[in-house]
Amino acid sequence: MSDFDAIDSLLASVGPEAALPAPEQRLRLREAARLSKAQVARALGVSPSTVTGWETGRDPAGEVRTRYAYLLEGLRERLEEPEPESEPVVEPEPSSVDEVDEVDEVGEVGDDVEVLGSPEPCVLCGRPARQRVAGFAQHLDPAECEAGAPAVPAAAAVPEAPARTARTARTEKVVEAARPAATRPSDTPKPPTRRAFQPPRPEPSDLVTQAVRGALAEHHGDVDAATAALVKRAIPDAMRLLDESRKGARYDIIAHPWIPDVLRKQTAKGADQIWEARPKWTRRELPPGEHEVTALDINGAYLSALKTHLPLGQLEHSTGFAHDRRRAGVHLITPPVWEHEDVLPNPIGNRDEPGPLWVTEPTLRLLQRLSGPKYGLCEPPEIHESFTSGATENLLEKFRIALKDARDAAIADGDEVTLEYVKAMYSKFVSTMGESNYNRELYRPDWMHIIRSQAFANLWMKAYKAHDEGLAVVRAMGTDELHVIGDWRAVFAEGRGVTEVKVKDTYTAGAVGAED
């Protein structure tokens, strides 16, 4: 390529973008053409959730925009193209049934009998026929039909019969009278319904197994190289697994909705206004004497947190103290006073500034739970305003189960490649669904904050369980670190499963405080 060719290519890349119809027209064109989102996604090299985003307000950019515009324009031309008109055949209306659609010596037929350019299987005998009557290919001469039960090849598609008319009814009477007695429907058992072969749909967890096998084969069994390659592609693979797990769901994921300012970064490298309630707590005083402290590692914290109330659609603003548990989102609250800092961490984490703050759905629900009659640990939080949408706790449940099953199988088999791959899939899935250059298919910073906060809320509840069962809680950190004094095995199951814990460290601490 010459210097001028390179300049021409550069100028072409900054030219005007291809025009796209409105999102609702994109949806209408696809549905009118009877194309699924998966078909469009495969043709354009994107995921079905990305197509959903384009049909609900998001615009593609670059080369994919040009290809998408080309597809839509092609659909529009084909759907709006008028059908060619055929010249009408003028013939006298027959005066009696005996004169209807008789075949003369030169092979001319009535307007309900179509002469085929190439033969099709007869619906009566299965042999090639050159006439179609009332939409069905068949022989008009009984001698041409084979005797015996009709046999329709499996590959032959029977077209849908057109609407019946008086002339169609008369034609059928003539054809019925011309059929051999052995081939009439009244004398022939109805053949069993034939269905096209449909291969069984693979389980979502099978995608994980296939990816691992493919990576190991590509890298000739080199475990380190295969693991590195799988971790590198964890984000697109997670999105593909999400799409597969969403098949048959009752609702679509809105991948790129409008986002309120509280969920947008205040500066390029700054943060938004959402407080995730990340715990970072250490007990001020221990019981007298020296104690053995066990640092417990909570397994699959983010994986478990995928089961949480997530908003389905665009967030809508509301004000007031009421909380609709059928909805989820972010809330501006004044948190209650916490009076148990000496034995349990504050459910909203370490926060020095007083006054209202924006929290997520899991944090609000945790505070409301702790203020209820069962716990009675604090006053209810005061809600000032909210951004919420209709929600479900099971939005990512099939996705979570697929990853959990793959993780459990990997642990049972000692398969560290799959284990690292699965861990990268769910951790990167959570961390890149906000404003990230690594995941353009999903932009839901509200989901990211909610899932993280759910992991923190889960850790807090484990701390409370330990305290309620008589253990001394020494430290709670992040999503997966809980330090306790006492017989923790009587409280928590030990293991590597997502409902179990494992020992991270043990150390001795005195009355002055816990030290690593």
C-alpha positions in Angstrom: 0.0 0.0 0.0 1.4 3.4 -1.0 1.4 6.4 1.3 -1.5 7.9 -0.7 -3.5 4.7 -0.4 -2.9 4.7 3.4 -4.2 8.3 3.5 -7.2 7.4 1.4 -8.0 4.5 3.7 -7.6 6.8 6.7 -9.9 9.4 5.2 -12.5 6.8 4.4 -12.5 5.6 8.0 -13.6 9.1 9.2 -16.3 9.6 6.6 -20.0 9.8 7.5 -21.4 6.8 9.3 -24.0 4.6 7.6 -27.6 5.7 8.3 -29.7 3.4 10.4 -33.5 3.3 10.8 -35.0 4.0 14.3 -34.6 1.1 16.8 -38.3 0.2 16.6 -38.0 -0.1 12.8 -34.9 -2.4 13.2 -37.0 -4.7 15.4 -39.9 -4.6 13.0 -37.7 -5.5 10.0 -36.1 -8.4 11.7 -39.4 -9.8 13.0 -41.1 -9.3 9.6 -38.3 -11.3 8.0 -38.8 -14.0 10.7 -35.1 -13.8 11.7 -34.0 -14.6 15.2 -31.6 -12.4 17.2 -29.2 -15.3 17.1 -29.2 -15.5 13.3 -28.6 -11.7 13.0 -25.9 -11.9 15.7 -24.0 -14.8 13.9 -24.1 -13.0 10.6 -22.6 -9.8 12.1 -20.2 -11.5 14.5 -21.8 -10.2 17.7 -23.9 -11.7 20.5 -27.8 -11.8 20.6 -27.7 -9.4 23.6 -25.9 -6.8 21.4 -28.7 -7.1 18.8 -31.2 -6.5 21.6 -29.3 -3.3 22.5 -29.4 -2.1 18.9 -33.2 -2.7 18.9 -33.8 -0.8 22.1 -31.8 2.4 21.5 -28.1 1.7 21.2 -26.3 2.3 17.9 -23.3 0.3 16.7 -20.2 2.0 15.4 -17.5 1.3 12.8 -17.5 -1.5 10.4 -20.2 -3.4 12.2 -22.5 -0.4 11.8 -22.0 -0.5 8.1 -22.8 -4.2 7.9 -25.8 -3.8 10.1 -27.1 -0.9 7.9 -26.6 -3.1 4.8 -28.6 -5.9 6.4 -31.5 -3.7 7.3 -31.6 -2.0 3.9 -31.6 -5.4 2.3 -34.5 -6.6 4.5 -36.4 -3.4 3.8 -36.1 -3.9 0.0 -37.1 -7.5 0.1 -40.0 -7.0 2.4 -41.4 -4.0 0.6 -40.8 -5.4 -3.0 -44.2 -6.0 -4.7 -44.9 -9.5 -6.0 -45.1 -9.9 -9.8 -48.6 -9.9 -11.1 -49.7 -12.8 -13.3 -51.9 -12.3 -16.3 -55.5 -13.4 -15.5 -56.8 -16.5 -17.2 -60.3 -15.8 -18.6 -62.4 -18.9 -19.0 -66.2 -19.5 -18.8 -67.6 -20.5 -15.5 -68.7 -24.2 -15.7 -72.4 -24.9 -15.5 -72.2 -28.1 -13.6 -69.9 -30.2 -11.5 -69.4 -32.7 -14.3 -67.7 -29.9 -16.4 -65.3 -28.7 -13.7 -61.6 -28.7 -14.3 -61.6 -31.6 -16.7 -58.2 -32.5 -18.3 -58.5 -32.3 -22.1 -56.4 -33.9 -24.7 -53.7 -31.2 -24.7 -53.3 -31.2 -20.9 -55.0 -27.9 -20.0 -56.4 -27.7 -16.5 -58.6 -25.3 -14.5 -57.4 -22.4 -12.3 -57.2 -24.6 -9.1 -54.9 -27.0 -10.8 -51.4 -25.7 -11.3 -49.0 -27.2 -13.9 -45.6 -27.6 -12.3 -42.4 -26.7 -14.2 -40.5 -29.5 -12.4 -42.2 -32.5 -10.8 -42.8 -32.8 -7.1 -43.7 -35.9 -5.0 -47.3 -36.8 -5.2 -49.1 -36.7 -1.8 -50.8 -39.9 -2.7 -48.1 -42.2 -3.9 -44.9 -40.3 -3.6 -43.9 -40.6 -7.3 -43.2 -37.4 -9.3 -46.3 -35.4 -10.3 -46.6 -32.4 -12.6 -49.8 -31.0 -11.3 -50.6 -29.3 -8.0 -54.3 -29.3 -6.9 -55.5 -27.0 -4.2 -51.9 -26.5 -3.2 -50.9 -30.3 -3.1 -48.8 -32.0 -5.8 -50.7 -35.1 -7.0 -51.5 -37.2 -10.1 -54.9 -36.5 -11.8 -54.8 -39.8 -13.7 -55.4 -42.7 -11.3 -53.3 -44.9 -13.5 -50.3 -42.8 -12.7 -50.5 -43.4 -8.9 -49.1 -46.6 -7.4 -51.4 -48.8 -5.5 -50.9 -49.1 -1.7 -50.4 -46.7 1.1 -49.1 -43.2 0.3 -45.4 -42.6 0.9 -44.2 -39.0 1.3 -40.4 -38.6 1.4 -39.2 -37.1 4.7 -37.5 -34.3 2.9 -40.5 -33.2 1.0 -42.2 -30.3 2.6 -46.0 -30.2 2.3 -47.1 -26.7 1.6 -49.9 -25.2 3.6 -53.3 -25.5 1.9 -54.8 -22.2 0.7 -58.2 -20.9 1.8 -61.0 -23.0 0.5 -63.3 -21.6 -2.1 -66.4 -23.0 -3.9 -64.3 -23.8 -6.9 -61.7 -25.5 -4.8 -64.3 -27.7 -3.2 -65.6 -28.8 -6.6 -62.1 -29.5 -7.8 -61.5 -31.7 -4.7 -64.7 -33.7 -5.5 -63.4 -34.5 -9.0 -59.9 -35.4 -7.8 -61.4 -37.6 -5.0 -63.6 -39.4 -7.5 -60.6 -40.0 -9.7 -58.5 -41.6 -7.0 -58.1 -45.4 -6.7 -60.3 -46.7 -3.9 -57.2 -48.1 -2.1 -55.7 -44.6 -1.9 -58.7 -42.6 -0.6 -58.2 -41.1 2.8 -61.3 -43.0 4.2 -59.6 -46.3 3.3 -56.0 -45.4 4.2 -54.7 -45.1 7.8 -53.3 -41.7 8.5 -49.4 -41.8 8.5 -47.6 -40.8 11.6 -46.6 -37.2 11.9 -43.0 -36.6 10.7 -40.8 -34.1 12.4 -37.5 -32.7 11.1 -34.5 -34.0 12.9 -33.5 -31.6 15.7 -30.2 -32.3 17.5 -30.4 -32.0 21.3 -29.4 -28.5 22.5 -26.2 -28.7 24.5 -26.3 -27.7 28.2 -24.7 -24.3 28.9 -22.0 -26.0 31.1 -21.0 -28.0 28.0 -19.6 -24.8 26.5 -17.1 -24.6 29.3 -16.0 -28.2 28.7 -15.7 -27.7 25.0 -13.7 -24.5 25.4 -11.2 -26.2 27.8 -10.8 -29.3 25.5 -10.3 -27.0 22.5 -7.6 -24.9 24.3 -5.7 -28.0 25.5 -5.8 -29.4 22.0 -4.7 -26.1 20.4 -1.7 -25.9 22.8 -0.8 -29.6 22.6 -1.6 -30.3 26.2 0.4 -27.4 27.7 -1.6 -26.6 30.8 -0.1 -23.2 31.4 -0.5 -22.0 27.9 -4.1 -23.3 27.7 -5.0 -21.7 31.0 -3.6 -18.3 29.9 -5.5 -18.5 26.6 -8.8 -19.3 28.3 -8.4 -16.6 30.9 -7.7 -14.1 28.1 -10.9 -14.9 26.3 -13.0 -15.2 29.6 -15.1 -12.1 28.9 -16.5 -13.0 25.4 -16.9 -16.6 26.5 -18.9 -15.5 29.6 -21.1 -13.4 27.3 -21.6 -16.4 25.0 -22.5 -18.6 28.0 -24.9 -15.9 29.2 -26.7 -15.8 25.8 -27.0 -19.6 25.8 -28.4 -19.7 29.3 -31.0 -17.0 28.4 -32.6 -19.1 25.6 -36.2 -19.7 26.4 -36.4 -17.0 29.1 -39.6 -15.0 29.5 -37.9 -11.6 29.2 -34.9 -10.1 27.4 -31.9 -8.5 29.0 -31.7 -4.8 28.2 -28.0 -4.6 27.7 -27.5 -0.8 27.2 -30.3 1.2 29.0 -30.3 4.8 29.9 -28.3 5.3 33.1 -28.9 8.1 35.7 -26.1 10.5 36.6 -25.5 8.8 40.0 -24.3 5.7 38.2 -21.9 7.7 35.9 -18.3 8.4 36.7 -17.8 12.0 37.9 -14.3 12.1 36.2 -12.5 10.0 33.7 -10.6 8.1 36.4 -13.0 8.7 39.2 -16.0 6.9 40.6 -19.7 7.3 40.5 -21.9 8.0 43.5 -22.8 4.5 44.5 -21.6 3.1 47.9 -21.2 -0.6 47.8 -20.9 -1.2 51.6 -17.6 -3.0 51.3 -16.6 -4.3 54.8 -13.2 -3.5 56.2 -13.6 -4.1 59.8 -11.3 -5.3 62.7 -12.5 -5.9 66.2 -11.2 -3.3 68.6 -10.8 -5.5 71.7 -10.5 -9.3 72.1 -11.4 -11.3 75.1 -8.6 -11.6 77.7 -5.7 -13.9 77.0 -4.2 -15.3 73.9 -6.4 -16.9 71.2 -5.9 -18.9 68.0 -7.6 -17.0 65.2 -8.7 -18.8 62.0 -8.8 -16.8 58.8 -11.6 -18.4 56.7 -11.8 -18.0 52.9 -15.3 -17.8 51.6 -15.5 -19.8 48.3 -16.9 -18.3 45.1 -18.2 -15.1 46.7 -19.0 -13.4 43.4 -20.4 -16.6 41.9 -22.9 -16.9 44.8 -23.7 -13.2 44.5 -25.0 -13.6 41.0 -28.2 -14.7 42.7 -29.5 -11.3 43.6 -32.4 -9.0 42.7 -31.4 -7.3 39.4 -33.4 -4.7 37.5 -34.6 -5.9 34.1 -35.2 -2.7 32.3 -34.4 1.0 32.4 -34.2 2.6 35.8 -37.0 4.9 36.7 -36.9 7.7 39.3 -39.2 7.8 42.4 -39.2 9.6 45.7 -40.5 8.7 49.2 -40.0 6.2 51.9 -41.8 3.2 50.3 -39.9 0.3 49.0 -41.4 -2.1 46.4 -39.8 -5.5 46.8 -40.8 -6.4 43.3 -38.4 -3.7 42.0 -34.6 -3.3 42.4 -32.0 -0.6 41.8 -30.2 2.1 43.8 -31.5 4.2 46.6 -30.5 7.4 48.4 -30.9 6.7 52.1 -30.0 8.0 55.5 -28.5 4.9 57.2 -29.5 4.0 60.7 -27.1 4.4 63.7 -25.1 1.2 64.3 -24.4 0.4 67.9 -22.7 -3.0 67.6 -19.3 -1.9 66.2 -17.5 -3.7 69.1 -18.7 -7.2 68.0 -20.0 -6.9 64.4 -19.1 -4.7 61.4 -21.4 -2.0 60.3 -23.6 -3.3 57.4 -22.8 -0.2 55.3 -19.1 -0.7 55.7 -16.6 1.9 56.9 -17.9 5.3 56.1 -16.6 8.5 57.8 -19.0 11.0 56.3 -22.4 11.3 57.9 -25.7 12.0 56.0 -27.5 10.4 53.0 -25.7 8.2 50.5 -26.6 6.1 47.5 -26.7 2.4 48.2 -27.7 -0.7 46.2 -30.6 -3.0 46.5 -28.7 -5.7 48.6 -27.6 -3.1 51.1 -31.0 -1.6 51.5 -32.6 -5.0 51.9 -30.0 -6.1 54.5 -30.6 -2.9 56.6 -34.4 -3.5 56.4 -33.9 -7.1 57.4 -31.7 -6.2 60.4 -34.3 -3.6 61.5 -37.1 -6.2 61.5 -38.4 -8.0 64.6 -36.3 -11.1 64.0 -33.0 -9.2 64.5 -33.9 -5.8 65.9 -30.3 -4.6 65.5 -31.0 -1.1 64.2 -33.7 1.3 63.0 -35.1 1.1 59.5 -33.1 3.2 56.9 -34.8 6.4 55.6 -35.3 6.3 51.9 -35.3 9.7 50.1 -35.3 8.7 46.4 -34.7 5.7 44.2 -33.9 4.6 40.6 -35.5 1.2 40.1 -37.0 -1.2 37.6 -39.0 -4.4 37.8 -36.7 -7.1 39.0 -36.1 -10.8 39.5 -33.7 -12.7 41.7 -33.2 -15.4 39.0 -32.1 -13.3 36.1 -28.6 -14.9 36.1 -29.6 -18.1 37.8 -29.0 -20.5 34.8 -25.7 -18.7 34.1 -24.7 -19.1 37.7 -25.7 -22.8 37.9 -23.7 -23.5 34.7 -20.6 -22.0 36.1 -21.1 -23.7 39.5 -21.6 -27.1 37.9 -18.4 -26.6 35.9 -16.5 -25.5 39.0 -17.8 -28.4 41.1 -16.8 -30.9 38.3 -13.4 -29.3 38.0 -12.7 -29.6 41.7 -13.9 -33.2 41.8 -11.5 -34.1 38.8 -8.6 -32.0 40.0 -8.9 -29.9 36.8 -7.1 -26.7 37.6 -7.4 -25.4 34.0 -11.2 -25.4 34.1 -11.2 -24.0 37.7 -9.1 -21.0 36.7 -11.2 -20.5 33.5 -14.5 -20.5 35.4 -13.1 -18.1 38.1 -12.0 -15.7 35.4 -15.4 -15.9 33.7 -17.5 -14.9 36.6 -15.1 -12.4 38.2 -14.4 -10.6 34.9 -18.0 -10.7 34.0 -18.9 -8.8 37.1 -16.0 -6.3 36.9 -16.4 -5.4 33.2 -20.2 -4.9 33.0 -19.7 -1.2 34.0 -17.7 1.3 31.9 -15.1 -1.0 30.5 -13.3 -1.2 27.2 -13.1 -5.0 27.5 -16.9 -5.7 27.4 -18.9 -3.6 24.9 -21.8 -6.1 24.9 -23.2 -5.2 28.3 -23.3 -1.8 30.0 -25.0 -2.3 33.4 -23.0 -0.4 36.1 -26.1 -0.9 38.3 -25.7 -4.7 38.0 -22.0 -4.5 38.8 -22.6 -2.5 42.0 -25.6 -4.7 43.0 -23.6 -8.0 42.6 -20.7 -6.7 44.5 -22.9 -5.4 47.3 -24.6 -8.8 47.4 -21.2 -10.4 48.0 -20.5 -8.0 50.8 -24.0 -8.6 52.3 -23.4 -12.4 52.1 -20.1 -12.0 54.0 -21.9 -9.9 56.7 -24.5 -12.5 57.2 -21.8 -15.1 57.7 -20.2 -12.9 60.3 -23.5 -12.6 62.0 -24.0 -16.4 61.9 -20.6 -16.9 63.5 -21.4 -14.3 66.2 -24.9 -15.8 66.8 -23.3 -19.3 67.2 -20.9 -18.1 69.9 -17.7 -17.4 67.8 -15.9 -14.2 68.3 -15.7 -12.3 65.0 -12.2 -10.7 64.7 -12.2 -9.4 61.2 -14.3 -9.1 58.0 -12.6 -8.0 54.8 -13.8 -7.6 51.2 -16.0 -10.4 49.9 -14.3 -13.5 51.1 -12.3 -13.0 54.3 -13.7 -13.8 57.8 -11.5 -14.2 60.9 -13.0 -15.9 63.9 -12.1 -17.4 67.3 -13.6 -20.6 68.4 -14.8 -24.0 66.9 -15.7 -22.7 63.5 -16.3 -26.2 62.1 -19.4 -26.5 64.3 -20.8 -23.5 62.4 -19.5 -23.7 58.8 -18.9 -26.7 56.5 -15.3 -27.1 55.4 -14.5 -27.7 51.7 -14.1 -26.0 48.4 -17.8 -25.8 47.4 -19.6 -22.5 47.1 -21.5 -23.2 50.3 -18.4 -24.2 52.2 -15.3 -22.4 53.6 -11.7 -23.3 53.8 -8.8 -22.2 56.0 -6.7 -19.4 54.7 -4.5 -18.8 57.7 -4.2 -19.3 61.4 -2.4 -17.0 63.9 -2.3 -16.2 67.6 -3.7 -12.9 68.8 -3.6 -11.4 72.3 -5.9 -9.0 74.2 -4.4 -5.9 72.5 -5.8 -6.8 69.1 -5.6 -9.2 66.2 -2.4 -9.2 64.1 -1.5 -11.2 61.0 
